Amino acid sequence: MLMGAVYRDNTLWNFNALGNPLDSDMNGVVGSFMK
């Protein structure tokens, strides 16, 4: 749970920087694993 939250935070920030705040919630988790 804790680790998942941290990964989610990182992905959210990364996706926001790219300009995809809407996909950050769903693709954020997938993107973290992809990277």
RAGIQUI-V738594 format. One record per residue. RES is the residue in three letters. SS is DSSP state (hx for helix, st for strand, lp for the rest). OMEGA is omega in whole degrees, -180 to 180 (NA if undefined). Layout:
res: <RES/RES>
ss: <SS/SS>
omega: <OMEGA/OMEGA>
//
This chain:
res: <MET/LEU/MET/GLY/ALA/VAL/TYR/ARG/ASP/ASN/THR/LEU/TRP/ASN/PHE/ASN/ALA/LEU/GLY/ASN/PRO/LEU/ASP/SER/ASP/MET/ASN/GLY/VAL/VAL/GLY/SER/PHE/MET/LYS>
ss: <lp/hx/hx/hx/hx/hx/hx/hx/hx/hx/hx/hx/hx/hx/hx/hx/hx/hx/lp/lp/lp/lp/lp/lp/lp/lp/hx/hx/hx/hx/hx/hx/hx/hx/lp>
omega: <-179/-179/179/180/-180/179/-180/179/-179/-179/180/-180/-180/-178/178/180/-180/179/179/-178/-179/-179/-178/-177/-177/-178/179/-179/180/-180/180/180/180/-180/NA>
//
